[in-house]
Amino acid sequence: MLNFELEIIQMVLLFLGLSAGSIFIVLIAILLLFGSKEIPTIARSLGKGIRDIKNATSEIQNEVAKGAKGSTIDDLKKIREDLDITKKL
């Protein structure tokens, strides 16, 4: 399973145009800048931020879907009322 995950990571990084050497240099730079003790904290914070963004996005999508359903029904009712009024004329 670990090899499969590494292959996926490599494919994603190649998609972004990063070679193995570039990735290695970036990882060394991060290690030197933040130290080995800070990296888990940073990763945890990034994960939490990404999770919050996903939650907010799904909440917005749900609200838009609810609003679209309600407005469509209301719009159809109003059109029907308008048609009924014109029939009476």
N, C-alpha and C positions, 0 to 999 in steps of 0.2 A: 504494500500500500504506500509506503514511503517513497518508493521509486516513482510511482504513478503521480504522486503529489509534486515531486521534484520536476517531473516532466511537464506538468501543467504550469508550474511557476516559470520554468525556462521558456515555454511557449509564450506566456504572457509577456515576459521581459523581452523576448525577441520581437514580439509584436510592437513593443514600445520603442524598439530600435536600440536597446541596450545590449552590449555584448557581455560575456562573462567577466572579462577584465574590468570593464567599467563598473559593473555591479560590485566586484570585489573591492575596487578603490572606494566606492561610495560607502560600503559597509565598514571598511577600515576608518574612513573619515568620521563616520557616525560614532564608531567605538572610541576614537580618540577625542572627539568633541564632548561626548556625554558620559563616557565611562561605562563600565559594565553594570554598575549598580543602578544607573538612571534609565537604561534602555528598557527594562520591563515596565517601569512607570510610564515612560513615554508611549510604549506600545499599548498599554492599558488605556491611557487617555485617548489615543487615536481610535482605538476600538470603540470606546464609549461614545466618542464624537460621531463616528460613522453610524453607530446604532441609533443615536438620537436623530441624526439626519434621516435615516430610513424610517423611523417611527413618525417623524413629522411629515415626511413625504406621503406615507400611507394614510395618515390622518387627513391630509389635504385632499388626496384622491377620494377618500370616503365622503368627505364633505361635498366635494364637487359632484360626485355621483348622486348623493342624496338630494342636492339642490337641483340637479338636472331632472331627476325623476319627479320631484314636486312641481317644478315649473312647467314641465311638459303637460302634466295632467291639468294644472290650472289653466294653461294656455288653451288646451283642447276644450275645456269647459266654457271658457270665455268665447271661443269661436262658435261653439254650439249655441250659446245664448244669443250671439249676434245673428246667427242664421235663423234662429227661431223668431227673432224680432223682425228680420227682413221678410220672413214668410207671412207674418201678420199684416204687413203693409200691403 
